[in-house]
Amino acid sequence: MAYMWITTVSFAVCLGLVGGVFVYYLKVALNSEDSNRIDPLPKDHSE
């Protein structure tokens, strides 16, 4: 029974590591400044 728990927890940790690396490299590769340059926020003309 302990082996099943260890396997399940290890699998969840591996999935978390892979997901974290994936998100990290997406954040590095995709420049968030481009979104503001390409489609800037509209100016607020409230009175």
N, C-alpha and C positions, 0 to 999 in steps of 0.2 A: 504494500500500500504506500509506503514511503517513497518508493521509486516512482510511482505515478505522480505524486505531489512534486517531487524534485524535477521530474521531466516537464511537468506543466509550468512550474515556476521558471525553470530555465528557458523554456520556449517563449514565455511571455517577456523575459528579460532580453532575449535575443531579438524578438520583434521590436521591442522598445529601442534597442540600440540601432537596429537597421532603420527604423523610422526616424530616429533622431539624426542619424547621419544623412539620410535622404533630405530631410527638411533643412539641415544645415547647408548642404551643398546647393539646394535650390535657392536659399537666401543669398548665398555667395554669388551664384551665377546670375540671378535676376536682380538687376539694379533697380531699387525702388524709386530712385530719383527720376527714372524714365517715365513713370506714370504721371508725375506732376508736369513734366516737360511736354509730354504728348497730349495729355488731356487735363489742363489745369482746372482748379476749382473756380466756379464763377464768382465774380466779385459780388460782395454783399452790398446792395443798394437800399438798405432799409432806412426809413426816415423816422 
